Amino acid sequence: MSAQRSRGYGRPFTEKPVASPADVARRFWGKVTIATPGSCWLWQGFIDGEGYGRFYVSKLTRNTTINAHRFCFEALRGPVGALHLDHLCRVRHCVNPAHMEAVAPRENILRGVSPTAANARKGTCARGHEFDQFSIARNGRTHRRCSICQKASRNSRKALVTS
């Protein structure tokens, strides 16, 4: 039963043949628009809810979709491994490998525009005290707090309790 397998409930199905690398490349490049040299290569295929292009690839073990920018980067520059690709152009559906840099996941997050990245870039607390290694009290790994403000808050609570 090499060409057919049972679905587990009686109906057999036929496995689709795996596409050749040339067919996959032809399909991929048919979904890329290059306006001018050096500009973004925009993905015209499926774009997920976060704005990244997705590309359907047939593998020997299963069919799957992968990020289009990762597929292009690995095809033209080589494997990335566990690293993330940072879009230097900030266009999420760009697949131009010249616009990407392979970085550690933490670095990729901190380069972004998320609240986590914005908070990490702050140089002062809400009251204007400079953050430096001596004025930061870390609360676990979740919050960065100004030790000057924290000390003032603690002293005011003590004053309320004792009075």
Secondary structure, 3 states (H helix, E strand, C coil): CCCEEECCCCCEEECCCCCCHHHHHHHHHCCEEECCCCCCEEECCCECCCCCEEEEEECCCCEEEEEHHHHHHHHHHCCCCCCEEEECCCCCCECCHHHEEEECHHHHHHHCCCHHHHHHHCCECCCCCECCCCCEEEECCCEEEEHHHHHHHHHHHHHHHHC
